[in-house]
Amino acid sequence: MIKVDRKENEPVESLIRRFKKKVLQNGVVLEARKRRFFESPKSKKQIREEAKRRNKIREKKEHLRRIGKLEQKFKRY
């Protein structure tokens, strides 16, 4: 449980800001997002097959990019 005590003569806005910062630091928001939708645990075989499928798709896209059939998109940061 996260607890934030109000300092003397502290405005409510700064108290809320400190609370939000502590919530983010403790990972409460990330945990809530993870638990939002239940995912049944996957077997090792299932994880490996998904990884193989992703790699195959990635290799196919890279091949198409090399031969000029697929445009190269640039990442924006």
N, C-alpha and C positions, 0 to 999 in steps of 0.2 A: 504494500500500500504506500502511496506517495503522499507525503505530508509537507505542506509549505506553510510556515507561520508568517503572519503579517507583521512587518516591522513597524515601529512607531512612526506615525505620520506618513505612511507609505500609501501612495495612490493605488486604487484598485487595478488600474491598467498594468502597473509594473508587477503587482502580485500575480495577475493572470499570466503575464509574460514569463515570470519565473516558473510558474506551475507548468506551462506548456513546454518550457525548455527541459524541465526535469522529466516530464512524461516522455519526451522524445529521447532523452539520454538513457532512460531505463528500458527502452524498447517496447513499451506497452502498445504503441500504435502498430508496430510491425507484427507483434504477436496477435493482435486483434485481426489484422488483415489476413494472416495465415489461417486463423481459425474460422474465418468468415464462411468458407466453403469447405466441407469435409472432403478429403481425398483419401481413398482407401490406400493402404500401403501396397507398393509394387514389388514384385519379385525381381531378383537379380536378372533373370532371363528377360523379363519384360523391359527392364531398364536398358539392357544391352541391345535389344532389338530396336528400341526407339533411338538409341544413339547411332546405330548402324544406318537407320533410315534417314536421320538428319544428315549424317556424313555423305550419304549417297546423293541426297538432294543438293547439298553444298557443292559437291564435286561436279554434278551435272550443270549447275549454274555457272561455276567457274569455267568449265569447258565451253559453254555457250558464249560466255563473255570473251574468252580468248579468240574464238573464231569469228567474233563480231556479230553474232545473232542476238545478243542481249546487251542493252546499254549498261554502262557502269554508273552506278549512282554514288555520289559523294556524300559522306556523312557530314552533318553540320554539328558543330560543338558550341 
